[in-house]
Amino acid sequence: GYNHPVLNQAASEQLAQMAHVMFGGLTHRTAAELAARLIDITPEGLDRVFLCDSGSVSVEVAIKMAVQYWHATGKSEKQKLVTIRRGYHGDTSGAMAVCDPETGMHHLFTSILPQHFFAEAPTCRDDTEWDDQDIASLERLLNQHHHQIAALILEPIVQGAGGMRVYAPLYLRRARELCDRYKVLMIADEIATGFGRTGTLFACEQAGISPDILCLGKALTGGYLTLAAVLTGSQISQVISGNPPGALMHGPTFMANPLACAIACASIDLLLTSPWQQRIEAMQQMFTDQLLPCRNWSGISDVRIKGGIAVLELDHPVNMQAITRRFVDKGVWVRPFGRLVYLMPPYVIEKADLEHLVCAMKETVAEEIGHS
Ligand SMILES: *Cc1c(COP(=O)(O)O)cnc(C)c1O
């Protein structure tokens, strides 16, 4: 996935024209082109785009958008967020405050963070039976506190760095219904799941829902430069812009950096013209054939597979240094955390390389847990 000639060319052509201009009061072609592409490919109803610096910042912007929207409609008391446990939304303060309080890596900072509402993490998956109890905790919180809650923020279908968990699309659909019923905006953080990773271009598609606000990042520039996007609908955007102070109160210096926008446009075009669906399907098939049987190993507590994501959960935390060494000795770079060893390979990985990677994962984990 590195050093792609098309992305290199997009960067150097843009560099020859203009590396950056402050986006305040001005616009530029690459930003407009990127916004048009994002509106085109994301779920229905999202037709306004805010470009910012990183995934964490996009989460800050999404939160500010939600709070400012309710403020503009005369509901200034809606300042809290509700989220689900085991989530990860980034490393800046506002984002840290909605990460899982235990697995979110931020317990050091608890006392400086705003306090929000945490619902139990979903447990139903698409390979298990749906149980209404799964969403009861979220419903209870919304029922009791909706007058103070601006938005629900969650990662659709796959929770990433907070635990690499997969949950049922029906949970997401029910959450959407609850947001509508209790007049709470839904923020979907697709920074990790966006651009095909779970098998659909966006994970929300698997539940057939549109969020009110969508955060994108990570794969947006094909790994070249830092850039993120927040999308919302024209109704929310008009309420924010049509009421004092008259604009969304966020304006980073490097907003909509033209180099990053040019690369993002080229990267999206490459993705859409590639057989990305077949590639993800092939990856999922290989994971299922090779890794799913590890479910029966003693020492493995769970195997989770979704699109281009494979997770082996061990029943004890791995020795990071030792396991990394073992991986490197087999010629692969895998970065486990806690009890989780996981893969999210580039879509362009060759079959032989993927086989090598998956075998290395199986062998290394077998050594780690003493499986023979
Ligand atoms: C990585 C990630 C973020 C933070 O993005 P950065 O670009 O690292 O700031 C937020 N949410 C999710 C779901 C992520 O995976």
PDBQT file of the ligand as one rigid body, heavy atoms in Angstrom, charges set to zero:
ROOT
HETATM    1  C1  LIG A 401      -8.209   6.290  15.318  1.00  0.00    +0.000 C 
HETATM    2  C2  LIG A 401      -9.564   6.621  15.780  1.00  0.00    +0.000 A 
HETATM    3  C3  LIG A 401      -9.883   7.903  16.268  1.00  0.00    +0.000 A 
HETATM    4  C4  LIG A 401      -8.852   8.997  16.417  1.00  0.00    +0.000 C 
HETATM    5  O1  LIG A 401      -8.297   9.373  15.211  1.00  0.00    +0.000 OA
HETATM    6  P1  LIG A 401      -6.838  10.081  15.175  1.00  0.00    +0.000 P 
HETATM    7  O2  LIG A 401      -6.639  10.445  13.748  1.00  0.00    +0.000 OA
HETATM    8  O3  LIG A 401      -5.860   9.047  15.683  1.00  0.00    +0.000 OA
HETATM    9  O4  LIG A 401      -6.914  11.267  16.076  1.00  0.00    +0.000 OA
HETATM   10  C5  LIG A 401     -11.193   8.152  16.631  1.00  0.00    +0.000 A 
HETATM   11  N1  LIG A 401     -12.145   7.200  16.523  1.00  0.00    +0.000 NA
HETATM   12  C6  LIG A 401     -11.878   5.961  16.057  1.00  0.00    +0.000 A 
HETATM   13  C7  LIG A 401     -12.984   4.970  15.938  1.00  0.00    +0.000 C 
HETATM   14  C8  LIG A 401     -10.577   5.624  15.683  1.00  0.00    +0.000 A 
HETATM   15  O5  LIG A 401     -10.309   4.385  15.252  1.00  0.00    +0.000 OA
ENDROOT
TORSDOF 0
